[in-house]
Amino acid sequence: MDIVSRVQESFDRQTFLKSMGARLDTVEEGKVSIYLEKNENLTQQTGFLHAGVTTSIADSAAGYAALTMLPEGCEVLSIEFKVNLLRPAASDRFLATGRVIKAGKQVSVVEADVVDLDSGKQVLQFQGTMIAVNP
């Protein structure tokens, strides 16, 4: 199965991401983007998109980027990550793009950013480590 189909199949099983309205945007070897539109169920008390939501789409984009570099039959889990929140996620459309920095057989180092598509400004920077698992 090609990497686009593998990632899409796994993504389709992500009920959490589905509940947020997230969808795959692009899938390439070592790079995956996830698109999300804000809705009132995803905001915090001041109306900004909740940091947990932006972190979740960044984590998923980075994890799926790592998955594109692994053999068929593998899945990935986050084992560590750090997030820098750069500015409030104040608009309506966001894109999380994950990239593989160093692919390994078991552990991969990844990064992701979340960009506010209305302003073009980055709202979050993510750095993480993913581990390959056989479910």
N, CA, C and O atoms as a printed pandas DataFrame, in Angstrom:
     atom_number atom_name residue_name chain_id  residue_number  x_coord  y_coord  z_coord
0              1         N          MET        A               1    0.850   -1.181    0.000
1              2        CA          MET        A               1    0.000    0.000    0.000
2              3         C          MET        A               1    0.898    1.248    0.000
3              4         O          MET        A               1    1.897    1.292    0.718
4              5         N          ASP        A               2    0.547    2.249   -0.795
5              6        CA          ASP        A               2    1.362    3.465   -0.868
6              7         C          ASP        A               2    1.186    4.295    0.414
7              8         O          ASP        A               2    0.248    4.073    1.179
8              9         N          ILE        A               3    2.106    5.260    0.639
9             10        CA          ILE        A               3    2.098    6.006    1.899
10            11         C          ILE        A               3    0.859    6.877    2.061
11            12         O          ILE        A               3    0.374    7.049    3.179
12            13         N          VAL        A               4    0.340    7.429    0.975
13            14        CA          VAL        A               4   -0.869    8.258    1.085
14            15         C          VAL        A               4   -2.032    7.406    1.587
15            16         O          VAL        A               4   -2.761    7.826    2.485
16            17         N          SER        A               5   -2.211    6.236    1.028
17            18        CA          SER        A               5   -3.296    5.340    1.448
18            19         C          SER        A               5   -3.105    4.870    2.883
19            20         O          SER        A               5   -4.066    4.806    3.649
20            21         N          ARG        A               6   -1.856    4.536    3.256
21            22        CA          ARG        A               6   -1.574    4.092    4.632
22            23         C          ARG        A               6   -1.919    5.173    5.638
23            24         O          ARG        A               6   -2.567    4.906    6.650
24            25         N          VAL        A               7   -1.483    6.398    5.355
25            26        CA          VAL        A               7   -1.748    7.494    6.285
26            27         C          VAL        A               7   -3.240    7.798    6.324
27            28         O          VAL        A               7   -3.796    8.002    7.403
28            29         N          GLN        A               8   -3.889    7.831    5.179
29            30        CA          GLN        A               8   -5.329    8.108    5.148
30            31         C          GLN        A               8   -6.106    7.052    5.919
31            32         O          GLN        A               8   -7.029    7.380    6.665
32            33         N          GLU        A               9   -5.742    5.795    5.747
33            34        CA          GLU        A               9   -6.426    4.709    6.450
34            35         C          GLU        A               9   -6.290    4.863    7.963
35            36         O          GLU        A               9   -7.266    4.706    8.697
36            37         N          SER        A              10   -5.087    5.167    8.423
37            38        CA          SER        A              10   -4.863    5.378    9.852
38            39         C          SER        A              10   -5.609    6.617   10.344
39            40         O          SER        A              10   -6.234    6.598   11.404
40            41         N          PHE        A              11   -5.536    7.687    9.564
41            42        CA          PHE        A              11   -6.203    8.938    9.928
42            43         C          PHE        A              11   -7.713    8.729   10.067
43            44         O          PHE        A              11   -8.343    9.296   10.960
44            45         N          ASP        A              12   -8.282    7.921    9.190
45            46        CA          ASP        A              12   -9.721    7.657    9.227
46            47         C          ASP        A              12  -10.151    6.955   10.511
47            48         O          ASP        A              12  -11.327    6.995   10.871
48            49         N          ARG        A              13   -9.212    6.312   11.207
49            50        CA          ARG        A              13   -9.513    5.652   12.482
50            51         C          ARG        A              13   -9.332    6.601   13.674
51            52         O          ARG        A              13   -9.576    6.208   14.815
52            53         N          GLN        A              14   -8.915    7.822   13.424
53            54        CA          GLN        A              14   -8.664    8.813   14.484
54            55         C          GLN        A              14   -9.968    9.516   14.855
55            56         O          GLN        A              14  -10.261   10.592   14.334
56            57         N          THR        A              15  -10.733    8.929   15.730
57            58        CA          THR        A              15  -12.018    9.523   16.087
58            59         C          THR        A              15  -11.847   10.874   16.779
59            60         O          THR        A              15  -12.697   11.751   16.630
60            61         N          PHE        A              16  -10.772   11.054   17.526
61            62        CA          PHE        A              16  -10.531   12.339   18.186
62            63         C          PHE        A              16  -10.357   13.450   17.155
63            64         O          PHE        A              16  -10.980   14.505   17.270
64            65         N          LEU        A              17   -9.522   13.222   16.159
65            66        CA          LEU        A              17   -9.314   14.226   15.116
66            67         C          LEU        A              17  -10.603   14.479   14.332
67            68         O          LEU        A              17  -10.920   15.618   13.990
68            69         N          LYS        A              18  -11.344   13.398   14.053
69            70        CA          LYS        A              18  -12.630   13.547   13.365
70            71         C          LYS        A              18  -13.579   14.431   14.156
71            72         O          LYS        A              18  -14.276   15.267   13.581
72            73         N          SER        A              19  -13.610   14.253   15.472
73            74        CA          SER        A              19  -14.517   15.036   16.310
74            75         C          SER        A              19  -14.179   16.526   16.281
75            76         O          SER        A              19  -15.047   17.366   16.519
76            77         N          MET        A              20  -12.923   16.853   15.991
77            78        CA          MET        A              20  -12.506   18.252   15.877
78            79         C          MET        A              20  -12.759   18.821   14.485
79            80         O          MET        A              20  -12.743   20.037   14.296
80            81         N          GLY        A              21  -12.992   17.944   13.511
81            82        CA          GLY        A              21  -13.175   18.394   12.133
82            83         C          GLY        A              21  -11.870   18.487   11.360
83            84         O          GLY        A              21  -11.831   19.079   10.281
84            85         N          ALA        A              22  -10.801   17.911   11.895
85            86        CA          ALA        A              22   -9.502   17.935   11.208
86            87         C          ALA        A              22   -9.538   17.017    9.996
87            88         O          ALA        A              22  -10.260   16.021    9.972
88            89         N          ARG        A              23   -8.734   17.378    8.977
89            90        CA          ARG        A              23   -8.633   16.509    7.809
90            91         C          ARG        A              23   -7.216   16.571    7.237
91            92         O          ARG        A              23   -6.513   17.572    7.371
92            93         N          LEU        A              24   -6.826   15.479    6.601
93            94        CA          LEU        A              24   -5.515   15.450    5.950
94            95         C          LEU        A              24   -5.486   16.454    4.810
95            96         O          LEU        A              24   -6.450   16.588    4.056
96            97         N          ASP        A              25   -4.370   17.154    4.696
97            98        CA          ASP        A              25   -4.203   18.094    3.593
98            99         C          ASP        A              25   -3.214   17.536    2.581
99           100         O          ASP        A              25   -3.551   17.371    1.409
100          101         N          THR        A              26   -1.997   17.246    3.026
101          102        CA          THR        A              26   -0.992   16.670    2.126
102          103         C          THR        A              26   -0.257   15.542    2.833
103          104         O          THR        A              26   -0.091   15.554    4.053
104          105         N          VAL        A              27    0.178   14.572    2.048
105          106        CA          VAL        A              27    0.984   13.461    2.551
106          107         C          VAL        A              27    2.112   13.239    1.564
107          108         O          VAL        A              27    1.876   12.936    0.394
108          109         N          GLU        A              28    3.338   13.391    2.039
109          110        CA          GLU        A              28    4.540   13.111    1.257
110          111         C          GLU        A              28    5.488   12.336    2.154
111          112         O          GLU        A              28    5.315   12.323    3.372
112          113         N          GLU        A              29    6.476   11.697    1.577
113          114        CA          GLU        A              29    7.447   11.000    2.393
114          115         C          GLU        A              29    8.142   12.005    3.313
115          116         O          GLU        A              29    8.787   12.946    2.852
116          117         N          GLY        A              30    7.998   11.790    4.615
117          118        CA          GLY        A              30    8.638   12.643    5.602
118          119         C          GLY        A              30    7.922   13.939    5.912
119          120         O          GLY        A              30    8.447   14.760    6.664
120          121         N          LYS        A              31    6.720   14.154    5.348
121          122        CA          LYS        A              31    5.997   15.416    5.560
122          123         C          LYS        A              31    4.485   15.189    5.419
123          124         O          LYS        A              31    4.018   14.618    4.434
124          125         N          VAL        A              32    3.730   15.653    6.436
125          126        CA          VAL        A              32    2.277   15.532    6.422
126          127         C          VAL        A              32    1.672   16.823    6.960
127          128         O          VAL        A              32    2.169   17.399    7.928
128          129         N          SER        A              33    0.585   17.273    6.315
129          130        CA          SER        A              33   -0.135   18.462    6.774
130          131         C          SER        A              33   -1.576   18.105    7.113
131          132         O          SER        A              33   -2.211   17.293    6.440
132          133         N          ILE        A              34   -2.075   18.736    8.180
133          134        CA          ILE        A              34   -3.451   18.553    8.630
134          135         C          ILE        A              34   -4.122   19.920    8.695
135          136         O          ILE        A              34   -3.579   20.865    9.269
136          137         N          TYR        A              35   -5.302   20.012    8.100
137          138        CA          TYR        A              35   -6.070   21.255    8.044
138          139         C          TYR        A              35   -7.183   21.221    9.093
139          140         O          TYR        A              35   -7.795   20.179    9.328
140          141         N          LEU        A              36   -7.434   22.370    9.716
141          142        CA          LEU        A              36   -8.498   22.465   10.710
142          143         C          LEU        A              36   -9.156   23.833   10.650
143          144         O          LEU        A              36   -8.479   24.858   10.572
144          145         N          GLU        A              37  -10.478   23.840   10.687
145          146        CA          GLU        A              37  -11.237   25.084   10.824
146          147         C          GLU        A              37  -11.734   25.192   12.255
147          148         O          GLU        A              37  -12.189   24.212   12.845
148          149         N          LYS        A              38  -11.640   26.392   12.802
149          150        CA          LYS        A              38  -12.089   26.635   14.170
150          151         C          LYS        A              38  -13.609   26.527   14.241
151          152         O          LYS        A              38  -14.324   26.962   13.338
152          153         N          ASN        A              39  -14.080   25.941   15.326
153          154        CA          ASN        A              39  -15.500   26.019   15.657
154          155         C          ASN        A              39  -15.593   26.285   17.155
155          156         O          ASN        A              39  -14.624   26.069   17.884
156          157         N          GLU        A              40  -16.732   26.744   17.614
157          158        CA          GLU        A              40  -16.859   27.196   19.004
158          159         C          GLU        A              40  -16.609   26.094   20.022
159          160         O          GLU        A              40  -16.295   26.391   21.174
160          161         N          ASN        A              41  -16.738   24.836   19.632
161          162        CA          ASN        A              41  -16.462   23.731   20.553
162          163         C          ASN        A              41  -14.969   23.524   20.798
163          164         O          ASN        A              41  -14.589   22.747   21.675
164          165         N          LEU        A              42  -14.125   24.208   20.036
165          166        CA          LEU        A              42  -12.668   24.031   20.146
166          167         C          LEU        A              42  -11.973   25.240   20.768
167          168         O          LEU        A              42  -10.744   25.295   20.808
168          169         N          THR        A              43  -12.736   26.187   21.243
169          170        CA          THR        A              43  -12.136   27.425   21.752
170          171         C          THR        A              43  -12.017   27.398   23.270
171          172         O          THR        A              43  -12.679   26.628   23.966
172          173         N          GLN        A              44  -11.136   28.281   23.749
173          174        CA          GLN        A              44  -11.036   28.471   25.191
174          175         C          GLN        A              44  -11.833   29.714   25.569
175          176         O          GLN        A              44  -12.532   30.280   24.728
176          177         N          GLN        A              45  -11.737   30.137   26.808
177          178        CA          GLN        A              45  -12.644   31.154   27.356
178          179         C          GLN        A              45  -12.571   32.521   26.675
179          180         O          GLN        A              45  -13.516   33.301   26.787
180          181         N          THR        A              46  -11.488   32.834   25.979
181          182        CA          THR        A              46  -11.398   34.135   25.304
182          183         C          THR        A              46  -11.691   34.048   23.808
183          184         O          THR        A              46  -11.573   35.042   23.092
184          185         N          GLY        A              47  -12.072   32.861   23.338
185          186        CA          GLY        A              47  -12.452   32.702   21.943
186          187         C          GLY        A              47  -11.345   32.221   21.023
187          188         O          GLY        A              47  -11.597   31.949   19.850
188          189         N          PHE        A              48  -10.120   32.110   21.532
189          190        CA          PHE        A              48   -9.029   31.581   20.718
190          191         C          PHE        A              48   -9.164   30.063   20.614
191          192         O          PHE        A              48   -9.741   29.426   21.495
192          193         N          LEU        A              49   -8.632   29.488   19.539
193          194        CA          LEU        A              49   -8.552   28.038   19.430
194          195         C          LEU        A              49   -7.717   27.542   20.608
195          196         O          LEU        A              49   -6.655   28.094   20.893
196          197         N          HIS        A              50   -8.187   26.517   21.284
197          198        CA          HIS        A              50   -7.522   26.016   22.481
198          199         C          HIS        A              50   -6.129   25.473   22.135
199          200         O          HIS        A              50   -5.941   24.841   21.096
200          201         N          ALA        A              51   -5.166   25.726   23.012
201          202        CA          ALA        A              51   -3.794   25.249   22.801
202          203         C          ALA        A              51   -3.738   23.728   22.707
203          204         O          ALA        A              51   -2.878   23.185   22.012
204          205         N          GLY        A              52   -4.634   23.041   23.390
205          206        CA          GLY        A              52   -4.681   21.587   23.294
206          207         C          GLY        A              52   -5.068   21.119   21.900
207          208         O          GLY        A              52   -4.646   20.049   21.460
208          209         N          VAL        A              53   -5.860   21.907   21.214
209          210        CA          VAL        A              53   -6.267   21.572   19.840
210          211         C          VAL        A              53   -5.094   21.775   18.891
211          212         O          VAL        A              53   -4.797   20.899   18.078
212          213         N          THR        A              54   -4.424   22.920   18.983
213          214        CA          THR        A              54   -3.281   23.166   18.095
214          215         C          THR        A              54   -2.165   22.163   18.372
215          216         O          THR        A              54   -1.494   21.703   17.448
216          217         N          THR        A              55   -1.971   21.829   19.637
217          218        CA          THR        A              55   -0.955   20.820   19.979
218          219         C          THR        A              55   -1.335   19.462   19.394
219          220         O          THR        A              55   -0.474   18.742   18.888
220          221         N          SER        A              56   -2.601   19.114   19.458
221          222        CA          SER        A              56   -3.047   17.815   18.937
222          223         C          SER        A              56   -2.841   17.686   17.436
223          224         O          SER        A              56   -2.398   16.640   16.961
224          225         N          ILE        A              57   -3.157   18.739   16.683
225          226        CA          ILE        A              57   -2.964   18.614   15.229
226          227         C          ILE        A              57   -1.477   18.635   14.870
227          228         O          ILE        A              57   -1.069   18.002   13.896
228          229         N          ALA        A              58   -0.666   19.356   15.648
229          230        CA          ALA        A              58    0.787   19.336   15.412
230          231         C          ALA        A              58    1.360   17.956   15.714
231          232         O          ALA        A              58    2.151   17.425   14.935
232          233         N          ASP        A              59    0.963   17.377   16.842
233          234        CA          ASP        A              59    1.418   16.040   17.236
234          235         C          ASP        A              59    1.029   15.012   16.178
235          236         O          ASP        A              59    1.837   14.159   15.810
236          237         N          SER        A              60   -0.197   15.091   15.694
237          238        CA          SER        A              60   -0.657   14.137   14.686
238          239         C          SER        A              60    0.068   14.320   13.356
239          240         O          SER        A              60    0.450   13.337   12.720
240          241         N          ALA        A              61    0.259   15.553   12.933
241          242        CA          ALA        A              61    0.983   15.808   11.681
242          243         C          ALA        A              61    2.414   15.278   11.771
243          244         O          ALA        A              61    2.911   14.661   10.829
244          245         N          ALA        A              62    3.071   15.518   12.900
245          246        CA          ALA        A              62    4.444   15.040   13.088
246          247         C          ALA        A              62    4.486   13.517   13.150
247          248         O          ALA        A              62    5.374   12.891   12.571
248          249         N          GLY        A              63    3.529   12.927   13.850
249          250        CA          GLY        A              63    3.475   11.467   13.938
250          251         C          GLY        A              63    3.229   10.816   12.592
251          252         O          GLY        A              63    3.857    9.809   12.262
252          253         N          TYR        A              64    2.329   11.378   11.821
253          254        CA          TYR        A              64    2.081   10.820   10.490
254          255         C          TYR        A              64    3.263   11.036    9.553
255          256         O          TYR        A              64    3.515   10.209    8.677
256          257         N          ALA        A              65    3.984   12.126    9.723
257          258        CA          ALA        A              65    5.213   12.309    8.938
258          259         C          ALA        A              65    6.190   11.177    9.245
259          260         O          ALA        A              65    6.810   10.621    8.338
260          261         N          ALA        A              66    6.326   10.837   10.532
261          262        CA          ALA        A              66    7.202    9.718   10.917
262          263         C          ALA        A              66    6.700    8.407   10.333
263          264         O          ALA        A              66    7.494    7.577    9.889
264          265         N          LEU        A              67    5.388    8.218   10.330
265          266        CA          LEU        A              67    4.819    6.976    9.792
266          267         C          LEU        A              67    5.165    6.785    8.321
267          268         O          LEU        A              67    5.342    5.653    7.872
268          269         N          THR        A              68    5.264    7.872    7.566
269          270        CA          THR        A              68    5.585    7.747    6.143
270          271         C          THR        A              68    6.965    7.157    5.901
271          272         O          THR        A              68    7.259    6.696    4.798
272          273         N          MET        A              69    7.813    7.169    6.922
273          274        CA          MET        A              69    9.177    6.675    6.778
274          275         C          MET        A              69    9.344    5.254    7.321
275          276         O          MET        A              69   10.449    4.712    7.307
276          277         N          LEU        A              70    8.264    4.655    7.795
277          278        CA          LEU        A              70    8.321    3.332    8.412
278          279         C          LEU        A              70    7.724    2.278    7.501
279          280         O          LEU        A              70    6.925    2.595    6.619
280          281         N          PRO        A              71    8.112    1.009    7.711
281          282        CA          PRO        A              71    7.540   -0.061    6.896
282          283         C          PRO        A              71    6.054   -0.263    7.169
283          284         O          PRO        A              71    5.549    0.089    8.235
284          285         N          GLU        A              72    5.371   -0.831    6.193
285          286        CA          GLU        A              72    3.953   -1.135    6.339
286          287         C          GLU        A              72    3.752   -2.051    7.540
287          288         O          GLU        A              72    4.573   -2.927    7.810
288          289         N          GLY        A              73    2.654   -1.839    8.253
289          290        CA          GLY        A              73    2.357   -2.639    9.442
290          291         C          GLY        A              73    2.737   -1.950   10.737
291          292         O          GLY        A              73    2.319   -2.376   11.814
292          293         N          CYS        A              74    3.527   -0.889   10.643
293          294        CA          CYS        A              74    3.925   -0.132   11.830
294          295         C          CYS        A              74    2.928    0.994   12.095
295          296         O          CYS        A              74    2.231    1.456   11.192
296          297         N          GLU        A              75    2.881    1.411   13.325
297          298        CA          GLU        A              75    2.190    2.630   13.743
298          299         C          GLU        A              75    3.204    3.418   14.557
299          300         O          GLU        A              75    4.299    2.925   14.824
300          301         N          VAL        A              76    2.856    4.627   14.951
301          302        CA          VAL        A              76    3.756    5.427   15.781
302          303         C          VAL        A              76    3.016    5.949   17.000
303          304         O          VAL        A              76    1.802    6.154   16.981
304          305         N          LEU        A              77    3.779    6.156   18.049
305          306        CA          LEU        A              77    3.283    6.797   19.265
306          307         C          LEU        A              77    4.262    7.899   19.646
307          308         O          LEU        A              77    5.470    7.764   19.451
308          309         N          SER        A              78    3.740    8.972   20.182
309          310        CA          SER        A              78    4.602   10.033   20.724
310          311         C          SER        A              78    5.212    9.532   22.020
311          312         O          SER        A              78    4.521    8.954   22.858
312          313         N          ILE        A              79    6.509    9.754   22.181
313          314        CA          ILE        A              79    7.133    9.408   23.458
314          315         C          ILE        A              79    7.672   10.642   24.171
315          316         O          ILE        A              79    8.046   10.584   25.343
316          317         N          GLU        A              80    7.708   11.765   23.445
317          318        CA          GLU        A              80    8.149   13.020   24.065
318          319         C          GLU        A              80    7.846   14.141   23.103
319          320         O          GLU        A              80    7.987   13.979   21.891
320          321         N          PHE        A              81    7.425   15.292   23.638
321          322        CA          PHE        A              81    7.349   16.478   22.798
322          323         C          PHE        A              81    7.368   17.743   23.620
323          324         O          PHE        A              81    7.060   17.749   24.812
324          325         N          LYS        A              82    7.742   18.819   22.943
325          326        CA          LYS        A              82    7.792   20.156   23.516
326          327         C          LYS        A              82    7.062   21.077   22.547
327          328         O          LYS        A              82    7.193   20.956   21.329
328          329         N          VAL        A              83    6.296   21.994   23.111
329          330        CA          VAL        A              83    5.527   22.926   22.297
330          331         C          VAL        A              83    5.841   24.346   22.728
331          332         O          VAL        A              83    5.869   24.651   23.921
332          333         N          ASN        A              84    6.076   25.211   21.756
333          334        CA          ASN        A              84    6.161   26.647   22.001
334          335         C          ASN        A              84    4.933   27.286   21.387
335          336         O          ASN        A              84    4.700   27.178   20.183
336          337         N          LEU        A              85    4.151   27.951   22.216
337          338        CA          LEU        A              85    2.978   28.690   21.746
338          339         C          LEU        A              85    3.455   30.097   21.419
339          340         O          LEU        A              85    3.852   30.843   22.315
340          341         N          LEU        A              86    3.420   30.461   20.152
341          342        CA          LEU        A              86    4.032   31.699   19.689
342          343         C          LEU        A              86    3.095   32.895   19.717
343          344         O          LEU        A              86    3.535   34.029   19.906
344          345         N          ARG        A              87    1.812   32.647   19.529
345          346        CA          ARG        A              87    0.795   33.715   19.560
346          347         C          ARG        A              87   -0.566   33.042   19.651
347          348         O          ARG        A              87   -0.686   31.856   19.345
348          349         N          PRO        A              88   -1.588   33.772   20.063
349          350        CA          PRO        A              88   -2.926   33.166   20.126
350          351         C          PRO        A              88   -3.396   32.709   18.747
351          352         O          PRO        A              88   -3.139   33.365   17.737
352          353         N          ALA        A              89   -4.081   31.586   18.725
353          354        CA          ALA        A              89   -4.678   31.062   17.494
354          355         C          ALA        A              89   -6.030   31.750   17.328
355          356         O          ALA        A              89   -7.070   31.229   17.730
356          357         N          ALA        A              90   -5.983   32.934   16.726
357          358        CA          ALA        A              90   -7.118   33.851   16.773
358          359         C          ALA        A              90   -8.048   33.808   15.569
359          360         O          ALA        A              90   -9.142   34.369   15.632
360          361         N          SER        A              91   -7.659   33.171   14.487
361          362        CA          SER        A              91   -8.523   33.232   13.303
362          363         C          SER        A              91   -9.289   31.933   13.111
363          364         O          SER        A              91   -9.552   31.219   14.078
364          365         N          ASP        A              92   -9.645   31.623   11.883
365          366        CA          ASP        A              92  -10.573   30.522   11.628
366          367         C          ASP        A              92   -9.996   29.297   10.935
367          368         O          ASP        A              92  -10.612   28.231   10.965
368          369         N          ARG        A              93   -8.823   29.423   10.307
369          370        CA          ARG        A              93   -8.285   28.300    9.519
370          371         C          ARG        A              93   -6.822   28.079    9.875
371          372         O          ARG        A              93   -6.034   29.022    9.946
372          373         N          PHE        A              94   -6.470   26.799   10.101
373          374        CA          PHE        A              94   -5.121   26.472   10.551
374          375         C          PHE        A              94   -4.581   25.271    9.778
375          376         O          PHE        A              94   -5.330   24.390    9.357
376          377         N          LEU        A              95   -3.263   25.265    9.605
377          378        CA          LEU        A              95   -2.590   24.150    8.951
378          379         C          LEU        A              95   -1.403   23.731    9.803
379          380         O          LEU        A              95   -0.505   24.525   10.083
380          381         N          ALA        A              96   -1.417   22.468   10.210
381          382        CA          ALA        A              96   -0.290   21.877   10.939
382          383         C          ALA        A              96    0.523   21.072    9.943
383          384         O          ALA        A              96   -0.020   20.217    9.243
384          385         N          THR        A              97    1.818   21.339    9.873
385          386        CA          THR        A              97    2.703   20.603    8.970
386          387         C          THR        A              97    3.804   19.952    9.782
387          388         O          THR        A              97    4.583   20.628   10.454
388          389         N          GLY        A              98    3.860   18.624    9.711
389          390        CA          GLY        A              98    4.875   17.853   10.415
390          391         C          GLY        A              98    5.945   17.380    9.462
391          392         O          GLY        A              98    5.666   17.040    8.312
392          393         N          ARG        A              99    7.192   17.360    9.956
393          394        CA          ARG        A              99    8.342   16.933    9.153
394          395         C          ARG        A              99    9.243   16.021    9.977
395          396         O          ARG        A              99    9.369   16.187   11.190
396          397         N          VAL        A             100    9.856   15.070    9.316
397          398        CA          VAL        A             100   10.824   14.194    9.964
398          399         C          VAL        A             100   12.191   14.859    9.900
399          400         O          VAL        A             100   12.661   15.239    8.827
400          401         N          ILE        A             101   12.816   14.993   11.047
401          402        CA          ILE        A             101   14.173   15.531   11.131
402          403         C          ILE        A             101   15.194   14.400   11.007
403          404         O          ILE        A             101   16.181   14.517   10.282
404          405         N          LYS        A             102   14.940   13.298   11.730
405          406        CA          LYS        A             102   15.826   12.132   11.702
406          407         C          LYS        A             102   14.965   10.891   11.834
407          408         O          LYS        A             102   14.351   10.661   12.876
408          409         N          ALA        A             103   14.919   10.091   10.778
409          410        CA          ALA        A             103   14.141    8.851   10.796
410          411         C          ALA        A             103   15.009    7.719   11.316
411          412         O          ALA        A             103   16.165    7.577   10.917
412          413         N          GLY        A             104   14.456    6.925   12.197
413          414        CA          GLY        A             104   15.150    5.750   12.701
414          415         C          GLY        A             104   14.259    4.528   12.585
415          416         O          GLY        A             104   13.068    4.642   12.298
416          417         N          LYS        A             105   14.846    3.349   12.811
417          418        CA          LYS        A             105   14.058    2.118   12.743
418          419         C          LYS        A             105   13.043    2.042   13.878
419          420         O          LYS        A             105   11.946    1.515   13.695
420          421         N          GLN        A             106   13.401    2.564   15.044
421          422        CA          GLN        A             106   12.519    2.540   16.203
422          423         C          GLN        A             106   12.054    3.938   16.610
423          424         O          GLN        A             106   10.873    4.149   16.887
424          425         N          VAL        A             107   12.985    4.884   16.645
425          426        CA          VAL        A             107   12.706    6.226   17.150
426          427         C          VAL        A             107   13.013    7.259   16.070
427          428         O          VAL        A             107   14.055    7.202   15.417
428          429         N          SER        A             108   12.102    8.190   15.893
429          430        CA          SER        A             108   12.293    9.272   14.924
430          431         C          SER        A             108   12.132   10.619   15.615
431          432         O          SER        A             108   11.304   10.779   16.512
432          433         N          VAL        A             109   12.931   11.573   15.185
433          434        CA          VAL        A             109   12.834   12.944   15.678
434          435         C          VAL        A             109   12.044   13.739   14.644
435          436         O          VAL        A             109   12.312   13.668   13.444
436          437         N          VAL        A             110   11.064   14.498   15.134
437          438        CA          VAL        A             110   10.140   15.208   14.258
438          439         C          VAL        A             110    9.955   16.647   14.723
439          440         O          VAL        A             110   10.315   17.011   15.842
440          441         N          GLU        A             111    9.385   17.451   13.836
441          442        CA          GLU        A             111    8.992   18.805   14.200
442          443         C          GLU        A             111    7.698   19.117   13.466
443          444         O          GLU        A             111    7.342   18.449   12.495
444          445         N          ALA        A             112    7.007   20.130   13.938
445          446        CA          ALA        A             112    5.791   20.583   13.260
446          447         C          ALA        A             112    5.576   22.043   13.585
447          448         O          ALA        A             112    6.061   22.556   14.594
448          449         N          ASP        A             113    4.841   22.699   12.711
449          450        CA          ASP        A             113    4.392   24.051   13.004
450          451         C          ASP        A             113    2.916   24.127   12.679
451          452         O          ASP        A             113    2.409   23.383   11.840
452          453         N          VAL        A             114    2.239   25.030   13.349
453          454        CA          VAL        A             114    0.841   25.315   13.050
454          455         C          VAL        A             114    0.787   26.767   12.611
455          456         O          VAL        A             114    1.240   27.665   13.320
456          457         N          VAL        A             115    0.223   26.981   11.423
457          458        CA          VAL        A             115    0.136   28.311   10.839
458          459         C          VAL        A             115   -1.325   28.730   10.764
459          460         O          VAL        A             115   -2.197   27.946   10.391
460          461         N          ASP        A             116   -1.569   29.970   11.123
461          462        CA          ASP        A             116   -2.867   30.617   10.960
462          463         C          ASP        A             116   -2.957   30.978    9.477
463          464         O          ASP        A             116   -2.225   31.850    9.009
464          465         N          LEU        A             117   -3.832   30.328    8.745
465          466        CA          LEU        A             117   -3.897   30.538    7.301
466          467         C          LEU        A             117   -4.472   31.898    6.912
467          468         O          LEU        A             117   -4.239   32.372    5.800
468          469         N          ASP        A             118   -5.214   32.525    7.810
469          470        CA          ASP        A             118   -5.782   33.836    7.493
470          471         C          ASP        A             118   -4.729   34.940    7.571
471          472         O          ASP        A             118   -4.742   35.867    6.761
472          473         N          SER        A             119   -3.811   34.845    8.549
473          474        CA          SER        A             119   -2.775   35.871    8.697
474          475         C          SER        A             119   -1.432   35.427    8.128
475          476         O          SER        A             119   -0.570   36.263    7.856
476          477         N          GLY        A             120   -1.245   34.117    7.944
477          478        CA          GLY        A             120    0.041   33.587    7.497
478          479         C          GLY        A             120    1.052   33.458    8.616
479          480         O          GLY        A             120    2.203   33.102    8.362
480          481         N          LYS        A             121    0.653   33.739    9.851
481          482        CA          LYS        A             121    1.590   33.709   10.982
482          483         C          LYS        A             121    1.589   32.356   11.668
483          484         O          LYS        A             121    0.558   31.695   11.788
484          485         N          GLN        A             122    2.774   31.963   12.115
485          486        CA          GLN        A             122    2.928   30.717   12.853
486          487         C          GLN        A             122    2.433   30.922   14.286
487          488         O          GLN        A             122    2.799   31.895   14.944
488          489         N          VAL        A             123    1.595   29.993   14.761
489          490        CA          VAL        A             123    1.069   30.101   16.120
490          491         C          VAL        A             123    1.691   29.092   17.080
491          492         O          VAL        A             123    1.596   29.262   18.295
492          493         N          LEU        A             124    2.326   28.047   16.554
493          494        CA          LEU        A             124    2.867   26.996   17.408
494          495         C          LEU        A             124    4.071   26.340   16.732
495          496         O          LEU        A             124    4.093   26.154   15.516
496          497         N          GLN        A             125    5.067   25.995   17.542
497          498        CA          GLN        A             125    6.220   25.218   17.086
498          499         C          GLN        A             125    6.299   23.974   17.962
499          500         O          GLN        A             125    6.240   24.071   19.188
500          501         N          PHE        A             126    6.431   22.811   17.340
501          502        CA          PHE        A             126    6.405   21.519   18.017
502          503         C          PHE        A             126    7.703   20.778   17.698
503          504         O          PHE        A             126    8.141   20.751   16.548
504          505         N          GLN        A             127    8.308   20.185   18.709
505          506        CA          GLN        A             127    9.475   19.307   18.530
506          507         C          GLN        A             127    9.177   18.025   19.284
507          508         O          GLN        A             127    8.737   18.069   20.433
508          509         N          GLY        A             128    9.410   16.886   18.654
509          510        CA          GLY        A             128    9.045   15.660   19.330
510          511         C          GLY        A             128    9.834   14.451   18.907
511          512         O          GLY        A             128   10.676   14.500   18.010
512          513         N          THR        A             129    9.529   13.350   19.591
513          514        CA          THR        A             129   10.133   12.056   19.334
514          515         C          THR        A             129    9.012   11.039   19.231
515          516         O          THR        A             129    8.119   10.998   20.077
516          517         N          MET        A             130    9.063   10.226   18.200
517          518        CA          MET        A             130    8.049    9.189   17.954
518          519         C          MET        A             130    8.714    7.814   17.989
519          520         O          MET        A             130    9.876    7.661   17.611
520          521         N          ILE        A             131    7.966    6.831   18.443
521          522        CA          ILE        A             131    8.471    5.460   18.455
522          523         C          ILE        A             131    7.586    4.591   17.565
523          524         O          ILE        A             131    6.363    4.730   17.559
524          525         N          ALA        A             132    8.215    3.703   16.824
525          526        CA          ALA        A             132    7.488    2.755   15.980
526          527         C          ALA        A             132    6.951    1.630   16.849
527          528         O          ALA        A             132    7.652    1.106   17.714
528          529         N          VAL        A             133    5.696    1.266   16.606
529          530        CA          VAL        A             133    5.077    0.145   17.320
530          531         C          VAL        A             133    4.373   -0.747   16.320
531          532         O          VAL        A             133    3.950   -0.301   15.253
532          533         N          ASN        A             134    4.256   -2.016   16.681
533          534        CA          ASN        A             134    3.488   -2.969   15.874
534          535         C          ASN        A             134    2.224   -3.288   16.654
535          536         O          ASN        A             134    2.267   -4.019   17.643
536          537         N          PRO        A             135    1.093   -2.737   16.208
537          538        CA          PRO        A             135   -0.145   -2.913   16.976
538          539         C          PRO        A             135   -0.621   -4.364   17.021
539          540         O          PRO        A             135   -1.648   -4.658   17.632
